[in-house]
Amino acid sequence: MMVAGLFVLGFSLTVCGFQPALRLYLTQEELDDARLRRELTKKGRIKQQMKKLEKRLRGSRMMKAAINSAQETEKQMFVE
């Protein structure tokens, strides 16, 4: 029921001439700036997620196993 209402609202706004996206009116420079801001925020979010994961992994069994496997790999590289 709500979906139908939203569809009717969207359809009526489109018929009346309302433009849902302001991107049509932005210059190329403004579009590029917006894209760069989105990329920076995405990188920031990824960085925060990585920090959270690193905090969680510290001292855990997974971290110890990863360190051990990395050390074994290094040992094998030096032996060859």
HELIX and SHEET records of a PDB file:
HELIX    1   1 MET A    2  CYS A   16  1                                  15    
HELIX    2   2 LEU A   22  TYR A   25  5                                   4    
HELIX    3   3 GLN A   28  LEU A   57  1                                  30    
HELIX    4   4 ARG A   61  VAL A   79  1                                  19    
END                                                                             
